[in-house]
């Protein structure tokens, strides 16, 4: 492959992807790849647009371009993403962390300052890349964090991310749907389980549908709350007296979630909207808190 300038390569990206993605997203792809392969910001790219790239580097861009044309997420192409100000490795065994989940982490972090004094024992169920567990461990002083997932491949990624971010997490391989109990008592239990019904697939973008793991996304249309019911039932017996349970939820099921948690006698049930105005998070306590 002949060497190319940054300008030529950027034009090639725009031409090849213009019918698949908005122009700003194409610019973002190119910037992310340039940060990864050249260590250059957008401004530096503009100032060095006539810089000639080596054949090896040019080949990396062209390979990424081919993968983008299939709608593969840029995070899988470069093998990493940012979440809550931290870097995480990701691959097709793990869900790509979402901004909405950052909001869930921030909610827990903010409330932990007043409601759960250190030391605070935290469990993340269905940890995936480890983004929730690691972000909480990094930000909540005096926290002891454990994380569960059913897949050894997924846990390998999460363990690598814990090491990358210099936190100590107790990772546990467990199929939560088959679990009869949890390891110990926890002050906070959090989960972002699969919650997309199969009937919602037709609304999903190909970058999600064709590349991200089904096991982390989808539940049957007949039993959409299967993970929530199981986790909430276990939490009843494994939360400390003043413990809190947090979930990320499907926007269409906030009322069903409230009813289910009420049936299990959880208190102070609160639904929180994400920045799109969708019901996306829910929290409850084992016992009612004094106002």
Phi and psi in degrees as a GROMACS rama.xvg file:
@    title "Ramachandran Plot"
@    xaxis  label "Phi"
@    yaxis  label "Psi"
@TYPE xy
-68.2785  150.26  UNK-2
-67.4482  150.465  UNK-3
-130.91  155.791  UNK-4
-81.0464  163.366  UNK-5
-58.6464  -42.1609  UNK-6
-60.7762  -45.5597  UNK-7
-62.7434  -43.1862  UNK-8
-66.4116  -40.8453  UNK-9
-62.8973  -42.2132  UNK-10
-62.7067  -37.2322  UNK-11
-62.7321  -42.0809  UNK-12
-60.9857  -47.6764  UNK-13
-60.3975  -44.8019  UNK-14
-65.3102  -42.9605  UNK-15
-75.3169  -27.6018  UNK-16
-109.207  -3.45807  UNK-17
-60.8938  -28.4069  UNK-18
-88.1262  -6.17042  UNK-19
-107.187  -30.8456  UNK-20
-136.559  153.663  UNK-21
-62.6708  153.149  UNK-22
-60.4824  -37.7885  UNK-23
-65.9774  -35.1986  UNK-24
-69.2223  -36.7722  UNK-25
-63.3023  -42.5908  UNK-26
-60.9376  -39.5616  UNK-27
-64.5521  -43.6212  UNK-28
-56.5527  -47.3862  UNK-29
-64.5448  -39.3727  UNK-30
-65.8951  -42.5451  UNK-31
-62.0388  -44.1352  UNK-32
-65.5843  -36.4627  UNK-33
-71.4179  -35.3165  UNK-34
-64.8279  -38.8798  UNK-35
-71.1606  -48.2438  UNK-36
-96.3054  -21.9038  UNK-37
-119.539  -14.7822  UNK-38
67.5471  29.5738  UNK-39
-112.405  140.333  UNK-40
-82.7966  174.443  UNK-41
-59.5756  -42.1614  UNK-42
-63.6287  -44.1068  UNK-43
-64.512  -33.0961  UNK-44
-63.398  -43.4329  UNK-45
-64.1077  -39.5274  UNK-46
-74.1401  -19.836  UNK-47
-120.996  34.704  UNK-48
-63.3726  -23.1202  UNK-49
-95.0575  6.63459  UNK-50
-65.2184  132.719  UNK-51
-88.3713  126.567  UNK-52
-89.4893  148.108  UNK-53
-66.5103  161.295  UNK-54
-61.3807  -37.7839  UNK-55
-64.147  -45.8144  UNK-56
-68.0206  -42.1202  UNK-57
-57.9659  -38.9168  UNK-58
-64.3584  -36.25  UNK-59
-64.4785  -39.9348  UNK-60
-65.1315  -44.7504  UNK-61
-65.7691  -37.8626  UNK-62
-63.6492  -42.6371  UNK-63
-63.4076  -39.4867  UNK-64
-60.0064  -45.132  UNK-65
-60.8817  -40.469  UNK-66
-70.9472  -36.8099  UNK-67
-63.5905  -32.618  UNK-68
-66.3272  -20.1762  UNK-69
-92.0684  2.64622  UNK-70
76.2737  15.8689  UNK-71
-64.6965  134.417  UNK-72
-61.0668  140.577  UNK-73
-60.4952  -30.5909  UNK-74
-64.0924  -37.623  UNK-75
-72.0943  -34.1263  UNK-76
-64.9648  -43.428  UNK-77
-91.5949  -11.7015  UNK-78
80.1128  15.927  UNK-79
-159.275  165.208  UNK-80
-155.58  169.298  UNK-81
-107.389  141.124  UNK-82
-147.204  124.96  UNK-83
52.1102  37.9097  UNK-84
79.7313  6.49355  UNK-85
-117.881  157.488  UNK-86
-95.7868  137.625  UNK-87
-132.962  135.388  UNK-88
-78.3623  140.596  UNK-89
-137.399  151.499  UNK-90
-146.479  -175.211  UNK-91
-73.3127  1.14704  UNK-92
-81.971  -17.0749  UNK-93
-121.705  146.012  UNK-94
-67.3928  143.879  UNK-95
-76.8989  123.385  UNK-96
-57.4837  140.02  UNK-97
-106.581  153.826  UNK-98
-58.9399  -32.8095  UNK-99
-61.6479  -34.9035  UNK-100
-70.9524  -29.5375  UNK-101
-60.4883  -37.8326  UNK-102
-64.3658  -38.3522  UNK-103
-62.7303  -46.4578  UNK-104
-59.063  -42.8803  UNK-105
-66.1212  -36.8489  UNK-106
-61.8016  -48.117  UNK-107
-63.0576  -46.1949  UNK-108
-58.6196  -46.5509  UNK-109
-63.5951  -44.7189  UNK-110
-73.6018  -28.3372  UNK-111
-63.381  -26.5459  UNK-112
-61.6831  -34.073  UNK-113
-109.339  -27.9118  UNK-114
-97.8642  -20.7881  UNK-115
-136.11  81.9999  UNK-116
-63.2267  149.635  UNK-117
-64.0889  149.439  UNK-118
-79.4303  139.476  UNK-119
-115.503  128.476  UNK-120
-97.8722  120.422  UNK-121
-122.627  140.199  UNK-122
-125.787  129.131  UNK-123
-109.07  119.556  UNK-124
-103.892  122.503  UNK-125
80.9247  56.5523  UNK-126
-71.2686  -26.5775  UNK-127
59.7234  -124.224  UNK-128
-67.7935  -10.3988  UNK-129
88.7361  9.75315  UNK-130
-61.6551  -40.1151  UNK-131
-70.0258  -51.7882  UNK-132
-59.3418  -45.2593  UNK-133
-69.3595  -41.4107  UNK-134
-64.3982  -39.6923  UNK-135
-68.3205  -42.441  UNK-136
-61.1937  -38.8253  UNK-137
-69.5428  -30.6307  UNK-138
-108.286  -20.8634  UNK-139
-99.9209  107.231  UNK-140
-63.1094  137.02  UNK-141
76.9861  15.9034  UNK-142
-86.2572  146.665  UNK-143
-118.75  113.665  UNK-144
-114.266  131.86  UNK-145
-117.603  155.522  UNK-146
-144.934  135.374  UNK-147
-113.543  140.522  UNK-148
-152.624  158.133  UNK-149
-87.3672  -14.9078  UNK-150
-107.984  128.069  UNK-151
-64.6348  -37.5098  UNK-152
-62.74  -41.3381  UNK-153
-65.398  -44.9141  UNK-154
-63.1585  -32.0484  UNK-155
-61.0206  -41.3924  UNK-156
-65.7726  -46.0302  UNK-157
-62.4404  -40.1144  UNK-158
-63.5303  -41.1432  UNK-159
-61.8729  -41.3602  UNK-160
-67.5691  -35.0556  UNK-161
-63.5129  -42.1264  UNK-162
-65.4258  -42.1293  UNK-163
-58.6217  -38.2073  UNK-164
-99.6988  9.2004  UNK-165
58.1331  47.6584  UNK-166
-126.946  155.983  UNK-167
-107.488  108.094  UNK-168
-115.407  140.854  UNK-169
-90.4552  102.192  UNK-170
-89.8764  135.738  UNK-171
-130.349  126.492  UNK-172
-85.9762  120.936  UNK-173
-159.785  137.129  UNK-174
-88.5039  106.712  UNK-175
-63.7942  -29.6955  UNK-176
-69.5023  -20.556  UNK-177
-100.896  -5.22461  UNK-178
-72.2004  139.152  UNK-179
-97.7432  -20.8353  UNK-180
-158.709  168.461  UNK-181
-103.626  161.276  UNK-182
-59.0238  -45.5318  UNK-183
-145.388  -164.667  UNK-184
-93.6002  146.324  UNK-185
-130.789  145.949  UNK-186
-79.906  -32.6161  UNK-187
-135.704  128.723  UNK-188
-118.544  132.095  UNK-189
-133.432  145.728  UNK-190
-151.654  140.187  UNK-191
-119.33  77.0218  UNK-192
-82.1874  173.554  UNK-193
-58.4657  132.606  UNK-194
-145.138  6.51528  UNK-195
-89.3989  122.607  UNK-196
-71.9295  150.593  UNK-197
-56.9168  -33.7511  UNK-198
-67.0721  -15.511  UNK-199
-88.1315  -3.27132  UNK-200
-57.8807  -37.4178  UNK-201
-64.3034  -18.5366  UNK-202
-88.685  -6.43067  UNK-203
-90.9035  149.406  UNK-204
-74.6857  149.949  UNK-205
-62.3568  -27.2776  UNK-206
-64.8833  -28.4371  UNK-207
-86.8836  -50.5583  UNK-208
-63.7693  -37.7379  UNK-209
-93.5875  -11.3379  UNK-210
-126.854  -35.0823  UNK-211
-82.1208  150.559  UNK-212
-66.3803  125.66  UNK-213
-56.1373  -37.6597  UNK-214
-64.635  -21.8316  UNK-215
-93.2503  -7.19419  UNK-216
-114  -47.7417  UNK-217
-106.032  146.839  UNK-218
-130.655  163.973  UNK-219
-70.2325  152.962  UNK-220
-64.1789  -30.2499  UNK-221
-77.4473  -30.0451  UNK-222
-132.915  63.8317  UNK-223
-68.405  -19.4972  UNK-224
-102.064  16.6492  UNK-225
-56.123  -43.2271  UNK-226
-71.0799  -40.3858  UNK-227
-63.3789  -44.1369  UNK-228
-62.5103  -42.9727  UNK-229
-65.7611  -46.9944  UNK-230
-65.8681  -42.4384  UNK-231
-64.1318  -38.2703  UNK-232
-63.9504  -42.4458  UNK-233
-66.8825  -38.8207  UNK-234
-62.5024  -32.7857  UNK-235
-53.8177  -37.27  UNK-236
-97.3012  -7.9327  UNK-237
-126.691  14.0021  UNK-238
-97.1029  143.745  UNK-239
-65.9012  170.276  UNK-240
-52.4418  -40.2703  UNK-241
-105.883  24.4823  UNK-242
-71.583  156.939  UNK-243
-124.52  145.166  UNK-244
-117.537  128.017  UNK-245
-122.76  139.482  UNK-246
-133.091  146.971  UNK-247
-89.7748  139.826  UNK-248
-132.33  162.517  UNK-249
-71.0175  131.051  UNK-250
-57.612  -23.7827  UNK-251
-85.5339  -4.06655  UNK-252
-121.729  22.1476  UNK-253
-64.2226  -40.4486  UNK-254
-66.2713  -41.4675  UNK-255
-64.8909  -36.2996  UNK-256
-66.1086  -43.2595  UNK-257
-59.9365  -45.1572  UNK-258
-62.5432  -42.9432  UNK-259
-64.6498  -43.8451  UNK-260
-68.9049  -33.5387  UNK-261
-63.8029  -41.4523  UNK-262
-59.8761  -32.1118  UNK-263
-89.0669  6.61019  UNK-264
67.7685  27.1264  UNK-265
-72.679  153.6  UNK-266
-115.082  166.799  UNK-267
49.8965  48.2211  UNK-268
-72.9781  125.06  UNK-269
-130.271  128.23  UNK-270
-101.022  136.954  UNK-271
-124.002  136.543  UNK-272
-86.48  150.945  UNK-273
-85.7501  -176.328  UNK-274
-71.1139  -7.00568  UNK-275
-92.5834  0.383085  UNK-276
81.2022  17.3045  UNK-277
-100.212  141.865  UNK-278
-63.2024  111.096  UNK-279
-129.351  -15.2687  UNK-280
-138.973  148.655  UNK-281
-141.051  145.046  UNK-282
-136.5  145.47  UNK-283
-147.314  165.304  UNK-284
-117.898  153.842  UNK-285
-66.5303  -42.894  UNK-286
-125.267  155.463  UNK-287
-65.8383  138.513  UNK-288
-93.7695  144.259  UNK-289
-66.0379  137.217  UNK-290
